[in-house]
Amino acid sequence: MNWFNKHLHLTWLFYMIVSLFINMAFWWLILPGNPGAAGETAAKTWLMLTPFVINIWMLRKKNRSWAWSLFGLWTLCWVPLLLSHKDPNRISMDESARRIGVDPNDFEAYNNRGLAYCDKEEYDKAITDYTKAIELNPKLANAYNNRGLVYFIRVEYDRAIGDYNEAIELDPKLAEAYRNRGNAYDARGEYDKAKADKKKAKELGVKKT
């Protein structure tokens, strides 16, 4: 350890290279299997804990100069990355807004932005975007299904079932609409209808109802 203490500039370079490869590898391994907030939180937690564990170990070994150099370098390398990482929903909304700016009739962009708003629990905005998507393309079954899900979350079961009915009429093979309508029937106590819809959803490929 004395060599590292005497050559702090090489220590910094060594830690930067090792940390870069290990942390970025872990970043790419976590996020694909854990999309959204959960994966992002896991990755950030790992990135933040790694240098602290190393520092604690080095401080216990009384190699304070190396420990502080590692901490300083980690801060220099990773804090900007963590601060600059954008919320996936924010990225989706920005991209949808860009597409809408280019083509105000881009119904898919409204539908996609509605999904992002729903994930952020901004349900009024989600309904507005889904409704706009339906106005631009009345045959967009997914938009009806998505809007129905928001109504279901808001305990507006009649509206939810109405939207699911529209989605199924437009696309009789839309398995998620059968599952969602089944859940709405369940919530209203119409268990026979719920059972029939969930059975249909499973026939169409939904594994969990």
C-alpha positions as CSV (number, residue, x, y, z in Angstrom):
1,M,0.0,0.0,0.0
2,N,2.9,2.3,0.5
3,W,3.5,2.4,-3.2
4,F,0.0,3.6,-3.8
5,N,0.3,6.2,-1.1
6,K,3.4,7.5,-2.8
7,H,1.9,7.6,-6.3
8,L,-1.5,9.0,-5.8
9,H,-1.8,10.2,-9.4
10,L,-1.4,6.6,-10.5
11,T,-3.8,5.5,-7.8
12,W,-6.4,7.8,-9.2
13,L,-5.9,6.5,-12.7
14,F,-6.1,2.9,-11.5
15,Y,-9.3,3.5,-9.6
16,M,-10.9,5.4,-12.5
17,I,-10.2,2.6,-15.0
18,V,-11.3,-0.2,-12.7
19,S,-14.4,1.7,-11.4
20,L,-15.4,2.7,-15.0
21,F,-15.4,-0.9,-16.2
22,I,-17.0,-2.5,-13.2
23,N,-19.7,0.2,-12.6
24,M,-20.6,0.5,-16.3
25,A,-20.8,-3.2,-16.7
26,F,-23.1,-3.5,-13.7
27,W,-25.2,-0.5,-15.0
28,W,-25.8,-2.4,-18.2
29,L,-26.5,-5.7,-16.4
30,I,-29.1,-4.2,-14.0
31,L,-31.1,-1.8,-16.2
32,P,-32.2,-4.3,-19.0
33,G,-33.7,-6.7,-16.5
34,N,-35.2,-4.0,-14.3
35,P,-36.6,-1.2,-16.4
36,G,-38.0,2.0,-15.0
37,A,-37.6,3.4,-11.5
38,A,-36.7,0.1,-9.8
39,G,-33.8,-0.7,-12.1
40,E,-32.5,2.9,-12.0
41,T,-32.6,2.9,-8.2
42,A,-30.8,-0.4,-8.0
43,A,-28.1,0.8,-10.3
44,K,-27.6,4.2,-8.5
45,T,-27.5,2.5,-5.1
46,W,-24.8,0.1,-6.3
47,L,-22.8,2.9,-7.8
48,M,-23.0,4.9,-4.6
49,L,-22.3,2.1,-2.1
50,T,-19.3,0.6,-3.9
51,P,-16.7,3.4,-3.2
52,F,-18.0,3.8,0.4
53,V,-17.4,0.1,1.1
54,I,-13.9,0.4,-0.3
55,N,-13.3,3.6,1.7
56,I,-14.5,2.1,4.9
57,W,-12.2,-0.9,4.4
58,M,-9.2,1.4,3.6
59,L,-9.8,3.6,6.6
60,R,-9.9,0.5,8.8
61,K,-6.5,-0.3,7.3
62,K,-5.4,3.2,8.2
63,N,-4.7,4.1,4.5
64,R,-6.5,7.4,4.8
65,S,-4.7,9.1,1.9
66,W,-5.7,6.4,-0.5
67,A,-9.3,6.2,0.8
68,W,-9.8,10.0,0.4
69,S,-8.3,9.9,-3.1
70,L,-10.7,7.1,-4.1
71,F,-13.7,9.1,-2.6
72,G,-12.6,12.3,-4.4
73,L,-12.2,10.5,-7.7
74,W,-15.5,8.7,-7.4
75,T,-17.2,12.0,-6.8
76,L,-15.5,13.5,-9.8
77,C,-16.5,10.6,-12.1
78,W,-19.9,9.5,-11.0
79,V,-21.8,12.3,-9.4
80,P,-22.2,14.2,-12.7
81,L,-23.5,10.9,-14.3
82,L,-26.0,10.3,-11.5
83,L,-27.2,13.9,-11.6
84,S,-27.6,14.0,-15.4
85,H,-29.4,10.6,-15.7
86,K,-32.9,11.5,-16.9
87,D,-36.1,9.8,-15.8
88,P,-37.2,7.4,-18.6
89,N,-40.8,8.9,-18.4
90,R,-39.3,12.4,-18.9
91,I,-37.4,11.1,-22.0
92,S,-40.6,9.6,-23.4
93,M,-42.6,12.7,-22.8
94,D,-39.9,14.9,-24.4
95,E,-39.7,12.6,-27.4
96,S,-43.5,12.6,-27.7
97,A,-43.7,16.4,-27.5
98,R,-41.0,16.6,-30.2
99,R,-43.0,14.3,-32.5
100,I,-46.2,16.2,-31.8
101,G,-44.4,19.5,-32.6
102,V,-43.4,18.0,-36.0
103,D,-46.8,16.4,-36.7
104,P,-49.7,17.5,-34.5
105,N,-51.7,14.6,-35.9
106,D,-49.3,11.9,-34.6
107,F,-51.8,9.8,-32.6
108,E,-49.1,7.3,-31.5
109,A,-47.1,10.2,-29.9
110,Y,-50.2,11.2,-27.9
111,N,-50.8,7.6,-26.8
112,N,-47.1,7.1,-25.8
113,R,-47.1,10.4,-23.8
114,G,-50.3,9.2,-22.1
115,L,-48.4,6.1,-21.0
116,A,-45.6,8.2,-19.5
117,Y,-48.1,10.4,-17.7
118,C,-49.9,7.3,-16.3
119,D,-46.6,5.9,-15.0
120,K,-46.1,9.3,-13.2
121,E,-49.6,9.1,-11.8
122,E,-50.6,12.2,-13.7
123,Y,-54.0,10.7,-14.7
124,D,-55.8,13.8,-15.9
125,K,-53.0,14.5,-18.4
126,A,-52.9,10.8,-19.4
127,I,-56.7,10.8,-20.1
128,T,-56.3,14.0,-22.1
129,D,-53.6,12.5,-24.3
130,Y,-55.4,9.2,-24.8
131,T,-58.6,11.1,-25.8
132,K,-56.6,13.1,-28.3
133,A,-55.1,10.0,-29.7
134,I,-58.6,8.5,-30.1
135,E,-59.9,11.7,-31.8
136,L,-57.1,11.5,-34.3
137,N,-57.5,7.7,-34.8
138,P,-60.9,6.4,-33.7
139,K,-59.7,2.8,-34.5
140,L,-56.7,2.9,-32.1
141,A,-57.7,0.0,-29.8
142,N,-54.7,0.4,-27.5
143,A,-55.7,4.0,-26.7
144,Y,-59.1,2.9,-25.6
145,N,-57.6,0.1,-23.5
146,N,-55.0,2.5,-21.9
147,R,-57.7,5.1,-21.1
148,G,-59.8,2.4,-19.6
149,L,-57.0,1.4,-17.3
150,V,-56.8,5.0,-16.0
151,Y,-60.5,5.1,-15.4
152,F,-60.2,1.8,-13.5
153,I,-57.4,3.2,-11.3
154,R,-59.7,6.1,-10.6
155,V,-62.5,3.7,-9.6
156,E,-64.7,4.8,-12.6
157,Y,-65.6,1.2,-13.5
158,D,-68.4,2.0,-15.9
159,R,-66.2,4.3,-18.0
160,A,-63.4,1.7,-17.9
161,I,-65.6,-1.1,-19.1
162,G,-67.0,1.2,-21.8
163,D,-63.4,1.8,-23.1
164,Y,-62.5,-1.9,-22.9
165,N,-65.6,-2.7,-24.9
166,E,-64.5,-0.3,-27.6
167,A,-61.0,-1.8,-27.6
168,I,-62.3,-5.3,-27.9
169,E,-64.7,-4.4,-30.7
170,L,-61.9,-2.8,-32.6
171,D,-59.4,-5.6,-31.9
172,P,-61.0,-8.8,-30.7
173,K,-57.5,-10.3,-30.2
174,L,-56.4,-7.6,-27.7
175,A,-55.8,-9.9,-24.8
176,E,-55.0,-7.1,-22.3
177,A,-58.4,-5.5,-22.9
178,Y,-60.1,-8.8,-21.9
179,R,-57.9,-9.1,-18.8
180,N,-58.6,-5.5,-17.8
181,R,-62.3,-5.7,-18.4
182,G,-62.3,-8.9,-16.3
183,N,-60.7,-7.0,-13.4
184,A,-63.3,-4.2,-13.8
185,Y,-66.1,-6.8,-13.7
186,D,-64.5,-8.3,-10.6
187,A,-64.4,-4.9,-8.9
188,R,-68.2,-4.5,-9.7
189,G,-68.9,-7.9,-8.3
190,E,-69.9,-9.4,-11.7
191,Y,-67.9,-12.5,-11.2
192,D,-69.3,-14.6,-14.0
193,K,-68.4,-12.0,-16.6
194,A,-65.0,-11.5,-15.0
195,K,-64.3,-15.2,-15.1
196,A,-65.2,-15.4,-18.8
197,D,-63.0,-12.4,-19.7
198,K,-60.0,-13.7,-17.8
199,K,-60.4,-17.1,-19.5
200,K,-60.5,-15.4,-22.9
201,A,-57.4,-13.4,-22.0
202,K,-55.5,-16.6,-21.1
203,E,-56.6,-18.2,-24.4
204,L,-55.1,-15.2,-26.2
205,G,-51.8,-15.5,-24.3
206,V,-52.0,-13.5,-21.1
207,K,-50.2,-15.6,-18.4
208,K,-51.4,-13.7,-15.3
209,T,-54.8,-12.3,-14.9
